[in-house]
Amino acid sequence: MATHVAHRRQYERRDVDIPVQITIGESCADQVAPVNGHTFSARITNISGGGAHATVSTFLPRGARVLVDFPAGHGLPAGRVPICVMAVNMVDREPHYGLGLRFEDTECEVVQALRGPAWQERDA
């Protein structure tokens, strides 16, 4: 017997390719050993008003609190967004990791833009 699973996402995800900088928060600094300091590059591959998916080469544990710096462009303002890592998976042997991210500050300018009508109607 098949059961219906309700769609869990509150905001529609959009595929993107946004280069960002991630800064490791104090709460996980002892669990992460980045090669080049506590700030490193990542790519956001999809995004919504509630969170994003990023690919990174530095492992971040589930529950880690990090800061993500978005550049201006891609239809979004520049800004620093506090984020919580909700899921982690290894995507290849380089290694590269896929991170499921949740926005922690819903009032910041980047998140407000993602939840606004201009973003919601974009490419619709």
N, C-alpha and C positions, 0 to 999 in steps of 0.2 A: 504494500500500500504506500503510495507516494504522499508525502506531506508537503505542504506549501511553506516555504521559508520566506518571511517578510523581508523586503529590501531594507537593510540597516542604515544606509547612508542618508543623512539629512540633506546634504548638498551634492549636486552633480559633480563628478570628477571630470577634469579635462586633461587630456594629454598635453604636456608641455616639455620644453627642454630649457630649463633655467639654471645657469651656473650660480651657485651660492657659496658662501663661506659658513662653516659651522664652527662654533666655539664651544668647547666642552665646559660644562658647568662644574662648580665645586663638588656637587653631590656625586659625581662619577669620576672625578679626576684620578682617584686611586685605582679605578678599574680599567682605565683606558691608557694605552701606551702608544700615542701617536708618534710617528716617525719625525715629524717636523713641528713639534710644539703642540699647543692646545687649540690651534685654529687650523682648519684644513678645508680643502675644496670638496664640493659635492655637486651633484646635478639633481634637480627636482624633475621627475619624469611625469608625474601627474599631481594635480592639486585641486582642492575644493575649499569651500568656506570653513570646513572643519579640520582639515589636515592635508597631508601630502605624502607622496612616496618619493624617496631619494635613493640614489645609488652613491655609495661611498667606498673608499678603500681602507678606512679605519673602522674596526669593530666598535660598536657602541652597544652596551647592554640594554635589554628591555627595562624600561622605567627610568632611563637616563634623562636628565633635564639638560638641554643644550640651547644655545642661541643661534638662530639662523639669520644671516645677513642677506637680504634680497637686494639685488641691484635695481636701479630704475629701469623700466622697460617691460616688455612682455605684457603690457596692459596693466601693470601694477606699479605702485610707488615704491621707492627705495625704503627700506626699513629693517629693523632688527626685531625678530619675533621669537619669544620663548616657546620652546616646543618640548614635548615629551615623546620619547621613543616608545611606541606601543608594540611593535613587532620587528623582528630581525630575521633575515634569512640570507644565506650565502647564495649569490647568483652565478658565480663562476669561480674558477680556481686561481684567479690572479692574486689575491682574492678581492672580490667586490661583494659588498653586502647591500641588500635591499632593506630599507627602513620604512616602516609604517609610522608616520608622525602625526601627532595631534597638537593643534594650536592651543597654547595655554592662556594667551591674552586675546580674548575676543574683541577687545576695544582698540587694539592697535590698528594703524592705518592700512597695513597690508591685508589683514583679515577683514576689515570693514570693506575694502575694495573688492575682495573676493566674494563677499556676501551681498554686494550692491547690485543694482539692476544692470549696470553696464557690463559687468563680468558675467552675470547670469544669462544675459541675452547674447553674449559674444559667441560667434560661430554656431548659434542655435539653428 
